[in-house]
Amino acid sequence: MNFKKILPPQIKSRRERVIFLKAMTTSQIGAWVDFMVSLVLFEFTPLGEVFSKAIGTTSGGFTNCCLNYRWTFKGNDVKKRMVFIKYLMVWVGSLCLNTYGTAVTYHLLSSWQWLIDIGFKSAGFFMVAQMIVSGVVSIFWNITLQRYFVFQDVDIRGFLQSSRKRIQNN
């Protein structure tokens, strides 16, 4: 199978494929940190799924940002302060999507009797919910915005001003 034919146009060049693979790798490392912290907190503390996931996502997000800045997108030509501000904006969206997406998916999965019948426990529902949600958020939110917004020299003030004007006009 020729994978180049099924790739979106923006990742058909060799350079873009390498960046995409690096982004997926750093995303996976960040997800491992996120999952391990979240699961340990969920299993061994009284924090529950929302706070456990929020703290895990924070840990994984910090790991992902550092790796992406140095290795994946090489944001050396973008000021660290601006990377931090833009990453924080994207990360807040990711935190909300991951935290509440995981909680909703967890509650949906834990209500399926057939999963309970085959032996799923609370931690199993939580891990499956995390995997589903983090995969979707990673590809469709994080990687896209990191590639084209966070680690690029984007005029953030102009972006925010034009967004505010569009909101006011509607």
MOMOPE-V495648 format. One record per pair of residues at least 4 apart in sequence whose ideal C-beta (glycine too) atoms are under 6 Angstrom apart, sorted by the first residue. I is the first residue (numbers start at 1). GAP is how many residues later the second one is. If there is no record, write none. Layout:
{{I GAP} {I GAP}}
//
This chain:
{{4 8} {7 4} {7 5} {11 5} {11 6} {11 9} {22 50} {23 49} {23 120} {26 38} {26 41} {26 42} {26 46} {27 111} {30 30} {30 33} {30 34} {31 4} {31 103} {33 26} {33 27} {33 30} {34 4} {34 22} {34 23} {34 26} {35 4} {35 95} {37 19} {37 22} {38 4} {38 14} {38 15} {38 18} {39 4} {40 4} {41 4} {41 6} {41 11} {41 14} {42 10} {42 84} {43 80} {47 4} {47 5} {49 4} {49 54} {49 57} {49 77} {50 53} {53 4} {53 46} {53 49} {54 45} {57 4} {57 38} {57 41} {61 30} {64 4} {65 22} {67 4} {68 4} {68 5} {68 78} {69 6} {73 78} {75 8} {75 76} {78 4} {78 5} {78 75} {83 4} {86 63} {86 64} {87 4} {87 63} {90 55} {90 60} {94 4} {94 43} {94 47} {94 48} {95 4} {96 4} {97 4} {97 40} {98 4} {98 35} {98 36} {98 39} {101 32} {102 4} {102 27} {102 28} {102 31} {105 24} {105 27} {105 28} {106 19} {106 20} {106 23} {109 16} {109 19} {109 20} {110 15} {115 5} {116 4} {120 4} {120 5} {130 4} {134 4} {136 4} {137 4} {138 4} {139 4} {142 4} {145 4} {146 4} {146 5} {149 5}}
//
